[in-house]
Amino acid sequence: MLRIGIIGTRGIPNHYGGFEQLAQHLSAGLVKKGFEVSVYNSHNHPYTADQWNGVNIIHCYDPEYIAGTVGQFGYDLNCTIDARRRKFDILLILGYTSSSVWGWLYPGKTVCINHMDGHEWERQKYNGITRHFLKYAEKLAIRFSQFYISDALAIREYLREKYAVDSAYITYGADITYAENGDPDVVSKEPYYLLIARMEKENNIEMILDGMRLSNSPNRFLVIGNTQNRFGRYLVNKYRDDPRIQFKGSIYDQSLTGKLKRNCVLYFHGHSVGGTNPSLLEAMASGAIVCANDNVFNRDILQDGGYYFSSAGGVKTLMESVLLPQNRAKMRQQNLTRTRELFNWPAIINSYESFIVDCYKQKNT
């Protein structure tokens, strides 16, 4: 029985983002397959027990809440030192932003697999110095890990061209939440558009809301996400005079967000940096009609199962276009089929299992 450690997240159950969601599904799935799995949690995580669905939870001190972003480096250092002591067979490292600088401390006899981030250095919130560091961190992740995972074809090709390394292409998964034989194609008594995202510039929230403000649509626009950061407060202030645009804060109830996606007129996905985004898969699995930022990552996943925009004017046009019911039904069914066949969690977990076992055999033969 292989002993697997997973670091690089704030912990499980997921209360934050994509890597946490992956860690949650993957760890529980691997436990069911007979692996011993441990996930590192920030000591500030609301879940305080030592086990979750058979997964060992290792609570590590996280100074981020005192020191700010730089505290992430301290947290990853603490996790790495603890992982050295436990001597896992496999160490799965989710991302490299604040962990790869400690790569020289990765346990030497442990198989180190790095799930590579997207192009973190393209994020608009980072200044020139930070972007330079992130490119350096990416190099360190390649140097100190033996095997790699990409969640997007474009990232796998980038790693091949940039570093001459092969990586396994394994996407995220999503659960089908749409009642296929249930709701008719009626959005709600009060039609609304929907966006669920972190308040970050590269998620193109401002572009989308500018398109809403330009449009003559009478529908509400619900924005779900924490607005307590600087950019979030800027957005709330900028659109305070448009009563159609309503900021609802964070909602972590997946049942509720699934219903909101399923019943909206259009779901806007503005993410433009990184690989496969879990929120896009979840929107597809919920039966939402998706309008996505036009980039290679989103097109790889959504293909012709949605609409695309690249400007506020494009958003305005989509909002004012007549969306034929038959088109909506076709897109919805196509997305449900792709999710069921390509992005289901059992298949994703099987892919991880095969890759992990193969990596272990390669390292130990």
Secondary structure, DSSP 4 states (H G I P E B T S, - for coil): --EEEEESSS-SS-SS-HHHHHHHHHHHHHHHTT-EEEEEEETTSS--SSEETTEEEEEE--THHHHGGGHHHHHHHHHHHHHHHHT-SEEEEE--TTTGGGGGGS-TTSEEEEE----GGG-TTS-HHHHHHHHHHHHHHHHH-SEEEESSHHHHHHHHHHH----EE--------S-TTS--S---SS-EEEEE--S-GGGTHHHHHHHHHHS---SEEEEES---SHHHHHHHHHTTT-TTEEEEE----HHHHHHHHHHSSEEEE---SSS--HHHHHHHHHT--EEEE-SHHHHHHHTTSSEEESSHHHHHHHHHS---HHHHHHHHHHHHHHHHHHS-HHHHHHHHHHHHHHHHHHHT-
